[in-house]
Amino acid sequence: MWTYALSTTEEATAVEVGYQRQKPYFGDPTRNINYSEGDLWEMWQHVVCAGSELAFARMVGKKHFVPHFNKWKSELDIPGIGEVRYSFPPIKGLRYTTRDEDDLIYILTTGGLCNKERRVAPDWKGPDYVAVGWMYGKDCKKDEWKYNEKTWYVPIEYLNRMETLPNAITE
């Protein structure tokens, strides 16, 4: 239950959302603090992360969910559940920052579109996203997990198992 491969249509949605998330920053490194690798890299990261939100929503039965863009943290990634955090390999753990909220649920995902795979017709299925674990924001802030003054990374072994996730309401 805690893995999901996007369909070709869902993958196209993730690409569109990733593009839209990066679009306001195109060609202007001064507006994007993470611009060190350029617009293409930043857009690709947004695509992978939008794909993880879409995959997780499908894992919990939200069949009509579409990831949002340009909401600037004004809406939850997955309404009624929480925030989805993606980790590119090597996995540092679940990221929590001073901009996040203590009472929200944060879910760690990995895999998916960060992996390039050849596909075979007629299936065309992409690589699986995996939901690794979850934690409330307030529980992420332990000194031993502090990365810097604004960020914590909770190691995978300390995350709650996905089977214990509250609010996993299906549509």
N, C-alpha and C positions, 0 to 999 in steps of 0.2 A: 504494500500500500504506500510506502514512503519513497517510491521512485516513479518517475514519469518522463516519457519521451514526447516532445512536442510533435504534433502533426505538421505537415508542410504549411498549412494555413496558419497554425499557431506560431510557427517559426517566423512566418512573414509578418505577423502581428508584432512579435518581439523586435524584429528589424525596424519596423515603422516606429514603434515606441522609442527604441534606442536612438534612432535618428532624431525624433522630435525632442528627446531629452537633451541631446547635445546641440541641437540647432541654434539656440540662443547664444552659444559660445563660439560658433564657427569663426575661425580667423581672428579671434581676439583673446590671446593668451592672458591678458590682464584681467579678464573676467572669470577665468577658470583656474583655481588654485592647483588643480591636478593636470595642468596642460603639458607637463614635461615630455610627453610622448606624442603630442599632436592630436588633431581632431579625429583622425581615423581610429587611433587607439582608444581615445576616450569614448567615441561613438560605439565601438565594438564592446567595450565594457558595459555600456548602458544596454546594449542588445542582450548580452549574456545575463545581466541582472534582471531585465524585464522578462526574459525567458524563464528565469528562476521563479519569479512571482507568478507567472502564468502557470508553470508546472506545479507549483505548490498549491495554487488554487484548485487545479484539477485533482490533485491528490486528496483534497478534502471535499471533493464533490461540487465545487462551484463551477458549473458548466458554462456559465455565461459571463464569467469574469474577464475583463480586459484591463491590463495594467494602465495606469494613468501616467500622464507626463505634465510637467510644468505646474505641479501643485505645491512644490516647495515645502514638503512636510506638513501640509495642511490637511491631508487625508492619510489614513492608514494604507499601507501597501495592499493588505487584504482586509477589506471592511469586515468588522465583527471578529477578527482574529488577532492581527498584529502586523508587525514589520518583518519582512523577509530580508535576511542578510546573506549575500553570496560570498563565498571565499574561493578565490583562484588558488590552484596548487602552487606551492606547497601551502597547505591549510594552516593558518596561524590560530584559528579558532573563531568564535563568535565575537564580532566587533561591536563595541558599545562606546559611545562618545558623550561628551558633556552636552551636546546638542540633542541627545535622545531623552526619552521620558522614562522615569523609574517604574511606572505602573503598567507599561506596555509589555507585551510578549514579543520577543525577538527569536526568530527561527533561522537556523543556519542551514544553508543549502550549498551544494557543490556539484561538480560534473556538468552535464548539459552541453550547451553550445560553445564552451571554452575548448572542447575537444573536437578536433577535426576528424571526421569519419567518412569513409566512402559509403554511399548508400546504394541499395540494390532495389530496382523496380520489381514489383509494383509497390512494395512496402514503403520505401523512402523514409523510414523511421530514423530520427536522429538519435544522438546519444542521450542516455538517461540523466536527468537531474535527480539528485538524492537529497532528501531532507534528513539532516544529520542529528539534530536535537534542538532544544529550545530552552529559554530562560527568561524570567522577568528582568527588566532593566535594572531594578534596584539590587538584584542578586549578582549582577555582573561586576559590581564595583568593589573588588577585593584588591588589596595592595599587591598581592603576589601576581595578579593578572594585569597590572598597570603597565602599559606600553610607553606612555608619555603623560604629560600633564592633562591631556584631553581624551585619551583613548585607553580602553581596556580590551584585551583579547582573552576570552574564556576558553581554556583548552577543551577539546571535544569530550574528554573523559568526565568533565564536570557538568556537562549539559544534561538536562532532563531528557528522558527517552521520549520519542515522538508519540508513543502510545498513551502518554500521560498528558498530552496537550489539551488544555481546556478550550472551550469555545469552538471546537472544530465542527461547526454547524454546516450541514450540507444544504444546498438549495433544493 
